[in-house]
Amino acid sequence: MFRRELPSVVPTTPTGLGASLAALGRGQEALEALAEALSTAEALGDRSAAAVALHTTATVHACSGRTGAARDCWTRALALARRTGLAKVTDDSLDGLESLAAS
């Protein structure tokens, strides 16, 4: 009998779903899930969740070679991260995002 193991980490957020889909090579579906995550976060006024969704979206775009779209998402994520004081965003990662946004 064929038996498939479940992944050890099951995505519990729309952003997690988008990241999981991207890891499976399902880029378009990942972007759709991330767009929904961003829309929901914005509707709820959750800037932290919106910044995380934008950062994940930027990563998916960058991995697909869409550097312009990635840069735009990173720039928006950086602005939100600064305004919300995201704990997960360190000075080093902000510097890295700034250099990508500037290029």
Secondary structure, DSSP 8 states (H G I E B T S, - for coil): -------SS---SHHHHHHHHHHTT-HHHHHHHHHHHHHHHHHHT-HHHHHHHHHHHHHHHHHTT-HHHHHHHHHHHHHHHHHHT-TT--HHHHHHHHHHHH-
